[in-house]
């Protein structure tokens, strides 16, 4: 039984390596088009800008979700302070605000 669990763990590791390879493949294809180092850097910058936009969107959605969650937890705290601590509310609020603030950092060149 332990051997099976190790095999499954190794397979999961290989899946992550394969997924990373597939994510890096388009960047290598873009890099092959140019002969100069500046052209390679410029071609690699295009796919990265799409990833940056995706990460900023995910941060914004997660931040809004955490802010809504902090309001809900605060309402639960008002009903029963023993069940939900005020620290949980503040933690959700601060992490949500930090994620929303990340979306306003200008990362585009």
Number of C-alpha atoms within 10 A of each C-alpha: 5 6 8 9 10 11 11 11 12 11 12 12 12 12 12 11 12 12 12 11 11 11 11 12 12 13 17 13 12 18 19 14 11 14 9 11 10 10 15 17 13 14 19 18 16 12 14 13 14 11 11 14 14 12 14 20 15 15 19 21 15 17 24 17 13 22 21 15 16 22 15 13 20 19 14 16 17 14 11 11 12 10 11 16 15 15 9 14 21 16 13 20 19 16 16 24 17 14 20 22 14 17 19 10 9 7 11 9 5
